[in-house]
Amino acid sequence: MKKLIKNILIPTFLGGLVGIIINPFMNYQNITKPPLSPPGIIFPVVWTILYIIMGYSFYKQNEQNKTIYYTQLIVNLLWSIFFFIFKWYLFSSLWIILLIILVIIMIKNFYQENKISGLLNIPYLIWLFFALHLSFGVYFLN
């Protein structure tokens, strides 16, 4: 049970910490957004759910998938800093492509170890494609 709680808390806590760090820099209301952009309140809700799922799926893994898991998590967390603090919209869009590649590798590795664990990350991958649309949209419109 301790391992489960730890694996859920790590990404959720780090995601929340990054949210606190970037909060003073967020300008989501003031930028021109692409079609299908959700209201800002949706993002912390979705990310919290995804971090919980991500942590649970990692809990079902053995240590051999630790490197890909933590690599994608770090890349994930850095995206918000690049996008909101530095306003590097093009770089952030390209960064999401890197993240998508890492998550695909992670899903494949997780699936080989535990099918449900791999499949649980499909919503995360879908959300990243949506985030890619939003990120490139912000870049082109601003």
Secondary structure, DSSP 8 states (H G I E B T S, - for coil): -HHHHHHHHHHHHHHHHHHHHHGGG--GGGS---TT---TTHHHHHHHHHHHHHHHHHHTS-GGGHHHHHHHHHHHHHHHIIIIIS--HHHHHHHHHHHHHHHHHHHHHHHHH-HHHHHTTHHHHHHHHHHHHHHHHHHHH-
